[in-house]
Amino acid sequence: MSTLSTNLSLVNKLKRLDIGMNVIHLTSLVLAFFLVLPLIYLIVKISFEFSLFFDFIFNKTIFKLSLNTVLLIVLVVLFSVLISLPLAFLNVRSNLPFAKQLTSISVLPIALPSYVMATTQIEIWSKNGWVHNFLKLFFEMKDFPSFYGLIGSVFVLSLITYPYVYIGLSAMFRRFDYQMIDASRTLGNGRIKTFRKIIFPLVSPTVVAGSLLVALYVLSDFGAVSLLRFNTFTIAIFNRMYNSISNYGVLEISLLAILFCFVILYIESKTKNEARYFSNSNLSDYKRIDLGIWRWIIFPITLLPLCFGFILPIAVLVYWLIIGMGEDFGFAQVIKPAINTIIISSVSALFITLVSIPILISVKKRIKFFSFFIDKVSYIGLSLPGVIVSMSLVFFCINYFDYIYQTFIVLILGYFISFLPAALGPIRSSMAQIDPKLQDASYTLGAGKISTYYNVIVKLSSPGFIYGAVLVFILCLKELPATLILSPIGFQTLATQIWSFASEAFFIKTALASIVLVIIAGIPSYIFMSNDLSKRLGR
């Protein structure tokens, strides 16, 4: 009788477990439906002229756009890794002066929107800008190379995006046992070979995850490339939408951008290294590498990304603010947009981070096509300009869900589609470093799958969740097209205020709103990198 009761109890427990997992998978499927709305929208709208699709994309103009886009993505990813990899290693593992402070403040360029970064860099580097005027004054240099085009776009986007790779790498370098490096040196390997043979294979998953975010960010960016006059998919989409009566080519180019997204995801899946390393040692007292006299030579070099990506742009904004003091524009005018920005970004970041949990569980279960489908569609939104995501939501709202049109629900949904990949990246990187033995121990102690996912995986990955939430918060702060199109009437954020002034060429008036936006975005980034959460990310 006792055995029968025990068996029935076990059967009931298994049934509850299956129901719980089915609810999680069903939730993931519902979320996936919203994620593919932009793709459904494009296919539905283009299906009426699908026979012309291939004729359209195989022409010289589209080929040039594709080449420009690929070239920009490759170069920005390359420079982002080249900046972040040595910077993170030197800040975390060496005895550079002020290394702890530099580790935290090196992420600050992430706080600047691309359109603000581009505007300020143009002021510095363009013809008759700060640098050119300095060279004319002291060296009588009249000719100056153009900052516009590919060079300026790569420069600006690399400065904005390198923190996406840098933050994860900083955490990974903190996680290493120094004994591994010491053992390599004992075997006669030099520092370069040790870095190449020991360190890089272990950090490559983080490099690939960060590079994926960078690539998708560049693919969808509009602000920087538009101001710097470099034609990419996003420029073509916007130009055809607003300068063409028929909007011919908008849908085709957007669908092509999604195809590029899938190509990037395919490359990512083939290049990422699945090697993982689990450390149970105390990493708080790791030994830093002594650079000797070279520390004072390398130190100013490590300051360059921060100087070019944050200090100089802020200096331009402060300069504009000072010369615009006499205009009728004060701090009171940015208070309400600032409050709106903080509230909507915080709610969106919390929502997106929470709903990422069932998606991650469904992907981790590896249920043949289902997990593959959930995994890949999660990245569609970040590859598209916000205006295409917004158009798809407007289309479905007007035709099927008109009661949520121009409400905060649809705005948050737009952020969810666009920025879910930003949350998934650091969370997955953090989850990948959890020792599987801990999960086995949880099962051995009688915990179910859901309980194990929450108490072991989710809790131990909390730094990844917090970093993902911070990253989504910053992206929501800076998002412009989706906020303009999907916001309720009369709702203004700092991004839309900056755009309204910039569109009327009141660049001085944009300074105060831009500085407030940078402060709001910079504070959580700095706090995260300054405390123990960033040190635990990726453990």
N, C-alpha and C positions, 0 to 999 in steps of 0.2 A: 504493500500500500504506500509506504514511504517512497519507494523507488518510482512508483507511478506518479506520485505527487511531484517528485523532483523533475521527472521527465516532462510533465505538463507545464511546470513552471519554466523549464528551459525552452520549450516550444513557444510559450507565450512571449518570453523575452526575445527570442529570435524574430517572432512576428512583429513585435514593436520595433525592433532594430530595422527590419526590412521596410516597415512603413516609414520610419524616420529617414532612411536613405532615399526612399522613393520620393518623399516630400522635397528633399534637398535636390534631387535630380530634376524634379518637376519645376522647382523654382529656377534652377539653372536654365531649363528650356524656355521658360517664360522670359527670363532676362535676355537669353540669346535672341529671342524674337525681336525685342526692342533694338538689340545691337545690329541686326541685319536690316532694319528699316531703311537706312540709306541705300543699301544694295537693292532691296526690293523696289524702292522708289525709282532708282535709275533703270532697272530692268523693265519695269512697267512702262515708264515714260519713253524708253528707247525702243521697245518692242515693235512699235508701229512703223519704224523705219530701220529695222535691224539689218536689212539687206545693204543699207548704205553705211553701216558701222565700219566694216573692214575697209571700204573704199576711203572713208574719212581718215582713219588712223594711219593708213599706209600712204602718207604723202610727206613731202619735204618739210612742211611746217611742223607737223606733229613729230616727225623724226628729230628735228632740231630741238623741240621742246623736251622730248624724251632724253636726248643727249645732255642737254643742259641740266635737267633734273637729276639724272644719274650722276653726272660729274659733280654737281653740288653736294649730293648726299655722300658720295664716296670721300670727297675732300674734307667735308665737315666732320664725318665720322673719324677719319684718319687723324685730323688735327685735334679733335676732342680727346682721343685716346693718347696721342703724343703729349698733350698737355697734362691730362689727369693722371696717367700712369706714373711718370717720374715724380710729379708733384705730391701725389698721395704717399708714395714710398718714402720720399725724403722727409715729408712732414711727420709721418708716423714712426718710421723705423730708424731715422738718423738723429744726430745731435745738433741739428740746425738751431741757430738762435731763435727764440720765440716760436718754436715749432708748435707748441700746444695752441697758442693764439692763432698762428697762421693756418693751422688745420681747420679751425672754426670759421675764420673769415674768408677763406678761399672759396667758399660756396656762394658768397654774396652776389656774384653776377647773375645767378639764377633768378634773383628778385626783379630784374629789369625786363619789361616786355620787349619783344623784338622791335616794335615800332619806335619805342623810346630809345633803345640802344642804337638803332640805325640812325635816328635823327641826331643824337648827340655825337656819334662817330663821324657823321657827315660834317658836322660843325668843326670837328677837330682835324679831319684828314682830307677833306675835299679842297679843291682849288679855292684860294682866298679864305681858307679856314685857318684855324689857330696855328697849325704846323707850317703851312705855306706862308702865312704872314710873318711868322718868326724867321723862316729861312730868307724871305725877301728882305726883311729888315737888317739882318746881320750878315747875310751871305749874298745878297742881291740875286737870289734865285727866282727867276720869273717863270720858267716852265716847271710844271709839277704834274706828275702822273695822275690820271683819273682814279678816284676811289670807287667809282660806280662800276657795276657789272659783277663779274665772277669774283674778282679779288676782294672787293668790299663785302660781298655777300658771305663768302667763306670766313672772312675775318670776324664779322659781326656774329654770325650763327655759331661759330666755334666758341666764341667767348660766352655766349648764352648757354650753350648745351654741354660744355665740358663738365659742369657740376653734376649732371645726371650720371656720368661715369665715375667721377671723383668721389662722391659720397660713398658709393658701394665699395670702391677700392680702398678707401680709408678704413672702413670697417673690416675688410678682408685682411689687410696688412696687420691690423691689431690682433687678429685671431691666430696668427702663426706662432708656433713654438720656435723660439730662437735656436733651439737645439738642432732643428733641421738645417738651418743655414750654417750653423757651426760645424755640423757633421760634413756638409759639402765642402766647406773650407778646409777641414782636416784632411779630406781626401785629395786636396791639391787643386781644387777648382777655384778660379778667380771670382771676383765679385760679379762680373758680367755673365760668366758662365753659370754661376749659382743662380743669378736672377733669371736667366733664360731656361735653365733646366729644372729648377726647384720651384721658384716663386710663380713665374708666369703660367705654367700649366695649371696651378691651383687657383689662380685668380681669373683665368680666362672665362669661366662661366659668368662672372660678374662683369667682365669686359664686354662679353657678347650681349648680356642683358641690357647694360647701359647703352651700348651701340645701337641696339634695336630701338630704344626710346629716342635716341638722337636721330636715327634715320627716319623714323615716322614723324618726328617733330619737323624736320627739315622738309619732308615731303608735303606737309600741310601748311607750312608757314606762308603767310602773306605779307605781314607788316614789313619785315626787313627787305625781302626781295623786291617789293613794290617800290619802296623808297630808294633802293639802290639800283633800280631799273634793270633787273636781270630776269629774263623770261623763263618761267617754269610753268608747271601744270596749274598751280594756283593763280598765277597772273593771267594765264589764258582763260581760266574759268571766270574770274572776276571781270576781265575786259569784255568777254562775250556776253556776260549777263547784263552788264550795265551800259555797254556801248553798242549793243546789237539789238535790233528790233525783234528779230526772230529767235534770239538766244541760240543760234545754230552752233553746235559743237560743244555746248556746255555739258550735256549729259554724257556724250562720248568721251570727252577728256576726263570727266569725273570717274567714269567706269574704268578708264585706262589707269587712273591713279589707284583705284582699288586693286587692279591687277598687279600694279607695281608693289602694292602692300603685300600681296600674297607671295610675290617673288622674294621680297625682303624676308618674310617669315620663313620661306623655304630655305633661303641661304642661312638664316639664323639657326634653323633646326639641324642643318648639315655641318655647321662650323662650331657649334657650342660643344664644350668639353664637359662631359658628365662626371668627371672626377670630383670627388668630395673628400674633405678631410675633417675629421672630428677631433677636437682637442678637449681633454679634460683637465689640462693643467691650468695653473693660475697665470693668466695673461696680463694681469695688471702691473706686474713688475718686470716686463720684458726688457731686455737689454737693447739699447739703441746703438746703431753702428757709429763708430767714431770716424768722422770725416777729416779730422785734423785741421790743418790750415785751410783746406778747401771749403770748410763750412762757411767761412766769411766771403768766399768768392761765389759760392752757389746761392747763398741767402738772397742777394738782390735779384738773382735770376728767378727764384721762386716767387718773388713779389710781382713779376711782370703780368701774369694773368689777372691778378687782383687790380693792379694799376690800370691796365687797359680796359678791363671788363667792368670795373665798378668805380674806382676813384675818379678817373677822368670823366666818365659820363655824369657822375654826381656833380663834379666841378662845373660842367657845362650847365646843368640844371640850376645850380646855385647862382651861377653867373646870370642866367636868364631871369631868375627870380629877383636878383638885386636890381638889374636894370629895368625891371618891370614893376618896381615898388610903387611908382607913382600912379599906376593904372588902377581902375576901380575894380579890383578883384582881391578879396581877402580870404583868410583862413575859414571864415564862416561859410563860404560857398562850397567848401569841400567836405564839411562835417557830415551832412546827410548822405552824400554819395559814398563817403568812407564807411559809415555805419551800414549802409545797404550792402556794400561790397563785403564787409567782414561777415555779416549774417548769412548772406546767400552762399558765400564760399565755404563757410564753416559747416552749414547744413549739408551742402552738396558733398563735401569731403567726407563727412561722417557717413552719409548714405552710401556713397560709392565704396568706401572701405568695408562697410558691413556686408553689402551685397556681393563683394568679391569672395567672401568665404564659401558660399555654396558653389560658386564657379570653380574655385580652386580645388574643392573636394571632388567635384565631378571630373575635373581634369586629372587629378591625382589617382582616381580609381582606374583610369585607363580602360574604359569600357568601349573598346574597338572604335567604331566610327563616331559614337556619341561624344566621347571625350575629345577626340580630334576636332570635331565640329565646334564644340564649345570653346576649345582653346583658340582656334584660328579666328573665329568671328569676333572674339573679344578685342582684336586689334584693328578692326576695320575703321572705327571712328577716328582714331588718331591719324590715319593716313589721309583723311579728307579735310578740306577747308571747312571751317565752322559753318560757312554759309550753305554748303551742300547738306550737312547734317541738319541744319535748321530748316532748309527747304523741304526735306523729307518729312520732318515732324509736322510742319505746317500743312503739308499735303494730306497726311493721315488725320490730323486733328480736324481740318475743315470738312473732310469727307466722312469720317467715322467717329471722331471723338471731339465734336465741336464744343462740348461743355468744359473742356480743360484748355481750350485755346487761349493764349495770352494769360496763362496763370503760371505760378511758380512751379507747378508740377511739371509742365512741359519744359521749362527752363532747366530744372534739375535733371530731367531726362536727357536733355541735350548735352549737358555736362557729363552725364553718365556715359553716353555713347562715345563722346570724344576722349574722355580722360580715364576710363577704366584701365587701359594698358599702363598708365603711369602708376596706378596703385598695385597692379599685378606684379610688375617687375621686381621691386624691392621685397615684396612679400614672398614671392617664389624663391628669390635668392636666399632669403632668410630661412625658409622652410627646407631648402636643399641641404642646409648644414646641420639639420637635426639628426642625431645618431639614431638609426633604425632600431637599435637595441632598446631604446627608451619606449618605442611603440610596442615592441615585443613584450617588454616587461609589463606594460599597461594591460595588454591582452592576457598575459599570464595571471595577473592579479584579478582578472574577472571583469575588467572594464570593457564596454562595448565599443564599436567603431566610432559612434558619434561622441561618446564620452572621451575616447582617446584623442580624437581630432581636436576637441576643445581643450582638454586639460594638458595635452602634450604638445600637439602641433601648433595650435593657435596661441597658447600662452607663451611657449618658448619662442615663437615668431613675433611676439609683441613689438620689438623694435622695428621689424619690417613693416608691420601694420601702421605704426606711428609715422615712419618715414613715408610710406605710401600716402597716408592721409595728409601729411605736410606738403608733399609734392602735388597732390590733387588740389589742395587749398591754394597753392601758389598759381597753378595753371588756371583755376577758376577766377582768381583775382585778375589775371591778365587777359582772359578771353574777351574778344571784342565782337566778332560777327554773330555768334550765338546769342550773346547778351543783347545786342541791338535788335535782333529779329524776334527772339522768343520772350523777352521780358514783358511783364504787364505794362500797360500804358502809363507813362509818368514815372516809371521806375528807372532811376539813374545810378550807375556805378562810377567808380573812378575811371575805369577803362572807357566807358562811353563819354564821360566828360572830357577826357583827354582827346578822344577822337573828334568830338564836336568842335573843340577849339582848334585842333590841328587841321581839320578839314576847311576851316575858314582862315587858315594861315596865321592864327594867333598863337605862335609857338611860345611866346613868353608866358602866356596864360596857362599853357600846359605844364609849366615848370612846377608849380606848387602841387597840383594834383599828381604829377609824376613822382615827386619826392615823397608825398604821403603814401602813394602806392608802393614805392620801393621800401619804405620803412615797414609797412604792414607785412610785405612779403619777406623782408629780410629778417625780421625778429624771430619767427618760428624756425627759419633755416639756421640761424646762429645758435639759438637755444638748443636745437636738436644736436648740432655738431659739438656743442660745448659740454653736454652732460653725458652720463653713462649710457644713454640709449643708443647713441651712434657707435659707442664702443662695443655694444652687444649685437649690433646689426650684423647678421650673417654668421653668428656663432652656431 
